[in-house]
Amino acid sequence: MLFYPGEVTFLDAKAGTLTVKTKGKDLNLTVESKGTKSALEKIKVGDTVRVSYNEKDGKMIAISLKAEAKAARSEKRLGAVTY
């Protein structure tokens, strides 16, 4: 299973949809499973996530959605400084 890291740029938890901006493109995803919907409710726009999906009937269906740890996000924003 391939995971795509990116930033959540759009989120509608009620509709079960989100957009994740990755390096190469924006992934417009639909969430169908209970576990993935539960994860969606804990995520907000601006969060960094790792997502895996399958294509079904022309839609990208998220099969795994994980928020990246807050500490890891902070380190990426600040960058590493070496003296």
C-alpha positions as CSV (number, residue, x, y, z in Angstrom):
1,M,0.0,0.0,0.0
2,L,1.4,3.4,-1.0
3,F,1.0,6.4,1.4
4,Y,0.9,9.9,0.1
5,P,1.9,12.7,2.5
6,G,0.4,16.1,2.1
7,E,-1.5,19.0,3.6
8,V,-5.3,19.0,4.0
9,T,-6.6,22.0,2.0
10,F,-10.3,21.2,2.1
11,L,-12.4,19.1,4.5
12,D,-16.1,18.4,4.8
13,A,-16.5,15.7,7.5
14,K,-20.3,15.5,7.1
15,A,-20.0,14.8,3.4
16,G,-17.0,12.6,3.9
17,T,-14.7,14.5,1.5
18,L,-11.3,16.1,1.7
19,T,-8.5,17.4,-0.5
20,V,-4.9,16.6,0.2
21,K,-2.2,18.7,-1.5
22,T,0.7,16.4,-2.3
23,K,3.9,17.2,-4.2
24,G,2.6,16.2,-7.5
25,K,-1.1,17.0,-7.4
26,D,-4.2,17.6,-5.3
27,L,-6.0,14.4,-4.2
28,N,-9.8,14.9,-4.0
29,L,-10.8,12.0,-1.8
30,T,-14.0,10.4,-0.6
31,V,-14.2,8.6,2.8
32,E,-16.5,5.6,3.1
33,S,-15.4,3.3,5.9
34,K,-16.2,3.9,9.5
35,G,-12.6,3.8,10.6
36,T,-11.5,6.4,8.0
37,K,-14.6,8.6,8.8
38,S,-13.6,8.5,12.4
39,A,-10.0,9.7,11.5
40,L,-11.5,12.4,9.3
41,E,-13.4,13.9,12.3
42,K,-10.1,14.4,14.1
43,I,-8.4,16.3,11.2
44,K,-8.7,19.9,10.2
45,V,-7.6,22.1,7.3
46,G,-3.9,22.7,7.5
47,D,-3.0,19.4,9.1
48,T,-0.4,17.2,7.5
49,V,-1.6,13.7,6.8
50,R,-0.6,10.4,5.1
51,V,-3.3,9.0,3.0
52,S,-3.7,5.8,0.9
53,Y,-6.5,5.4,-1.6
54,N,-8.1,3.2,-4.2
55,E,-9.9,4.3,-7.3
56,K,-13.5,3.2,-7.6
57,D,-16.0,4.4,-10.2
58,G,-13.8,7.3,-11.1
59,K,-13.5,8.4,-7.4
60,M,-10.5,8.3,-5.1
61,I,-11.6,6.4,-2.0
62,A,-9.4,7.0,1.0
63,I,-8.7,3.6,2.6
64,S,-6.2,4.9,5.2
65,L,-5.9,8.4,6.7
66,K,-3.4,9.3,9.4
67,A,-2.5,12.6,10.8
68,E,1.2,13.2,11.2
69,A,2.4,13.8,14.8
70,K,2.3,17.5,15.8
71,A,6.0,17.4,16.8
72,A,7.0,16.2,13.3
73,R,4.9,19.0,11.8
74,S,6.6,21.6,13.9
75,E,10.1,20.3,13.0
76,K,9.2,20.5,9.3
77,R,7.9,24.1,9.6
78,L,10.9,25.3,11.6
79,G,13.5,23.3,9.7
80,A,16.8,21.9,11.2
81,V,19.5,24.3,12.1
82,T,23.1,23.2,12.4
83,Y,25.8,25.4,13.9
